[in-house]
Amino acid sequence: MPEHRFDLSGKTAIVTGASRGLGSYFARALAGAGADLVITSRRLQALAETRRAVEALGRRALPLELEVCDLASIERMVEAAQEHYGHIDILINNAGVNIRKSAVEVTWDDWNTVLDTNLRGAFFVAQAAAKRMIPRGYGRAVNIGSVTSVFGYAGITPYCASRGGVKQLSMSLADEWGAHGITVNCLAPGWFETDQNRVLYQNEAWVAYLEDRIPLGRHGQPHDLDGAVVFLASDSSAYITGQTILVDGGITTGATKATVQDDA
């Protein structure tokens, strides 16, 4: 396959929630493939490090404020991105939040906070971007899900519900926007250490338990997602839409090392 099919030169990509964690790495991966970036956060000053990293790769980075629970903020961000670059080619819908509580302790406000950010926010950011993509007949939308898009875990029920919704949202939008040359997919990372879950990784017994259930024997590192996000943003994935791509080290196989050893 020609190398240029993974080349994002001349493309503009929006990455929401790009100030830290996986969002920052997504921005760097796309810049490394040649894209210019719009990077967003609720606080502009929090984007300084990501901006420097993108510019160090020789690409442009436009930092914009975004509150995904505010429709007016979404529209301002997308319109500013359109005005600055003249076109929007790629959306990485990454902004998200989690609240860890047992299901019987989850409050009405907890539920709304998680679902409004992870699911409603994702939809309206995608909608705003698609309104600019449809007239051009081209777009790549990547909604960031999670292994919880297909698995359920105790203690994070609203999060699991939201990420399952992102998977279904991606399928519906793919069906509707395919006629306009827009692909919509869900990129679902497995267990990666981020600010949201760092407390779990301080428990060595839990880490050992987790890694026993990952066929590749380790939790994910941010760069493990580079290839997948560039692939879904590029023309190499032009005939892939409505899909959930799990980058999880194989944890969703349901196997454990102990099971494999016992059966051998």
C-alpha positions in Angstrom: 0.0 0.0 0.0 1.4 3.4 -0.9 2.9 5.2 2.1 1.0 8.4 1.3 -2.3 6.8 2.4 -1.3 7.3 6.0 -0.1 10.9 5.3 -2.2 13.6 6.9 -0.4 16.5 5.3 -2.8 19.3 4.4 -5.4 18.0 6.8 -6.8 19.8 9.8 -7.7 17.8 12.9 -9.7 18.7 16.0 -8.7 16.9 19.2 -10.9 17.6 22.2 -9.6 17.1 25.7 -6.0 17.5 24.4 -4.4 19.1 27.4 -3.2 15.8 29.0 -3.4 12.1 28.9 -4.4 10.2 25.8 -5.8 13.4 24.1 -2.4 15.0 24.1 -0.9 11.8 22.6 -3.5 11.7 19.9 -2.6 15.3 18.9 1.1 14.4 18.7 0.4 11.3 16.7 -1.7 13.2 14.1 0.9 16.0 14.0 3.6 13.4 13.4 1.6 12.1 10.4 1.4 15.7 9.0 -1.9 17.2 10.3 -2.3 20.7 11.6 -4.2 20.7 14.9 -7.0 22.3 16.8 -6.5 21.4 20.4 -9.1 22.0 23.1 -9.5 22.1 26.8 -11.7 23.9 29.4 -8.6 25.9 30.3 -6.5 27.4 27.5 -3.4 27.6 29.7 -3.5 23.8 30.1 -2.8 23.4 26.4 0.6 24.9 26.5 2.6 21.7 26.6 0.6 19.9 23.9 0.9 23.0 21.7 4.7 23.0 22.1 4.9 19.3 21.3 2.8 19.7 18.1 4.9 22.7 17.0 8.1 20.8 17.7 6.9 18.3 15.1 6.7 21.2 12.6 2.9 21.4 12.6 0.5 24.2 13.6 -1.6 24.1 16.7 -4.5 26.3 17.5 -5.6 26.1 21.2 -9.2 26.8 21.8 -11.4 26.7 24.9 -14.1 24.1 25.0 -16.8 23.1 27.5 -18.5 20.1 25.9 -21.5 20.4 28.2 -22.2 23.9 26.7 -23.7 23.9 23.2 -22.6 27.6 22.6 -19.0 26.7 23.6 -19.0 23.8 21.1 -20.3 26.0 18.3 -17.7 28.8 19.1 -14.9 26.3 19.1 -15.8 24.6 15.8 -16.5 28.0 14.1 -13.2 29.4 15.2 -11.4 26.2 13.9 -13.2 26.6 10.6 -12.3 30.3 10.3 -8.7 29.7 11.2 -7.9 26.8 8.9 -10.7 27.1 6.3 -11.6 23.4 6.6 -12.1 20.6 9.2 -11.1 17.2 8.0 -10.7 15.1 11.2 -12.4 15.0 14.6 -11.0 13.1 17.5 -13.8 13.2 20.0 -11.8 12.5 23.2 -13.0 14.8 26.0 -14.4 12.7 28.9 -14.8 12.3 32.6 -15.4 9.5 35.1 -16.8 9.3 38.7 -16.0 6.2 40.7 -18.7 5.1 43.0 -20.7 2.0 43.7 -24.0 2.0 41.8 -26.1 2.6 44.9 -24.1 5.7 45.8 -24.3 7.4 42.3 -26.3 10.6 42.5 -28.5 12.2 39.9 -25.9 14.9 39.4 -23.1 12.2 39.1 -25.0 10.5 36.3 -25.6 13.7 34.5 -22.0 14.9 34.8 -20.7 11.7 33.2 -23.3 11.2 30.5 -23.5 14.9 29.6 -19.8 15.0 29.0 -19.0 11.6 27.5 -22.1 11.0 25.4 -24.2 14.2 24.9 -21.0 16.3 24.5 -19.5 13.8 22.0 -22.7 13.9 19.9 -22.9 17.7 19.7 -19.2 18.1 19.0 -19.6 15.6 16.1 -22.7 17.4 14.9 -21.0 20.7 14.8 -18.0 19.3 13.0 -20.1 17.4 10.5 -22.0 20.5 9.5 -18.7 21.8 8.2 -17.6 18.4 6.7 -20.8 17.6 4.8 -20.6 20.5 2.3 -17.1 19.3 1.3 -18.1 15.6 1.1 -15.3 14.5 3.3 -14.6 13.8 6.9 -13.1 11.4 9.4 -14.7 11.3 12.9 -13.2 9.2 15.6 -15.2 8.9 18.8 -13.0 7.7 21.7 -14.7 4.9 23.6 -13.2 2.4 25.9 -13.0 -1.3 26.7 -16.1 -0.4 28.7 -17.9 0.2 25.4 -18.2 -3.6 25.3 -17.4 -4.7 28.9 -19.1 -3.7 32.1 -17.1 -3.0 35.3 -18.3 -2.5 38.9 -17.9 1.0 40.4 -18.1 3.0 37.1 -21.7 2.3 36.0 -22.4 5.8 34.5 -19.0 5.6 32.6 -19.8 2.2 31.2 -23.2 3.4 30.1 -21.7 6.5 28.4 -19.0 4.5 26.6 -21.5 1.9 25.4 -23.5 4.8 24.1 -20.5 6.2 22.2 -20.2 2.8 20.4 -23.8 2.9 19.4 -23.6 6.6 18.5 -20.7 5.9 16.2 -22.7 3.3 14.3 -25.8 5.5 13.9 -23.7 8.5 12.7 -21.8 6.3 10.3 -25.0 5.1 8.7 -26.3 8.7 8.4 -23.2 10.5 7.2 -21.7 7.8 5.0 -23.5 9.3 2.0 -21.6 12.5 2.6 -18.1 10.9 2.5 -17.8 11.0 6.3 -16.6 7.9 8.2 -17.4 7.6 11.9 -15.7 5.0 14.0 -15.1 4.3 17.7 -11.6 3.9 19.0 -11.8 1.9 22.2 -8.6 1.8 24.3 -8.2 -0.9 26.9 -6.4 -0.3 30.2 -4.1 2.7 29.9 -2.9 4.7 32.9 -4.3 8.2 32.8 -5.1 10.9 35.3 -8.7 9.5 35.6 -7.5 6.1 36.8 -4.0 6.7 38.2 -5.1 5.8 41.7 -5.8 2.2 40.6 -2.2 1.8 39.3 -0.9 2.6 42.8 -2.2 -0.8 43.9 0.4 -3.4 42.9 -1.9 -6.3 43.5 -4.6 -4.8 41.3 -2.0 -4.2 38.5 -0.9 -7.8 38.7 -4.5 -9.0 38.6 -5.1 -6.8 35.5 -2.1 -7.9 33.6 -2.8 -11.5 34.2 -6.0 -10.9 32.2 -4.2 -9.2 29.3 -2.8 -11.7 26.8 0.1 -9.4 25.9 1.0 -9.2 29.6 1.0 -5.5 30.2 -1.3 -2.5 30.3 -1.2 -0.1 27.4 1.3 2.7 26.8 0.1 5.9 25.1 2.0 5.3 21.9 0.3 1.9 21.5 -2.7 4.0 20.2 -0.7 6.0 17.6 -1.2 3.6 14.7 -4.9 3.2 15.3 -5.7 6.9 15.5 -3.7 7.8 12.5 -5.2 4.8 10.5 -8.8 5.9 11.4 -8.0 9.5 10.5 -6.4 8.7 7.2 -7.5 7.6 3.8 -6.3 4.1 4.6 -9.5 3.5 6.5 -11.8 5.0 3.8 -13.9 1.9 3.6 -14.2 1.4 7.4 -17.1 3.0 9.2 -19.4 2.3 12.1 -16.8 0.1 13.7 -15.3 -0.2 17.2 -11.6 -0.8 17.1 -10.4 -2.2 20.4 -6.7 -1.5 21.3 -6.7 -3.5 24.5 -3.8 -6.0 24.5 -6.4 -8.7 24.0 -8.2 -8.3 27.4 -11.6 -8.6 25.7 -10.8 -12.2 24.7 -11.8 -13.0 28.2 -8.7 -15.3 28.7 -6.1 -15.2 31.5 -2.6 -16.5 31.5 -3.5 -18.9 34.3 -6.3 -20.4 32.1 -3.9 -20.8 29.1 -1.3 -22.5 31.3 -3.8 -24.8 33.0 -5.2 -25.9 29.6 -1.8 -26.4 28.0 
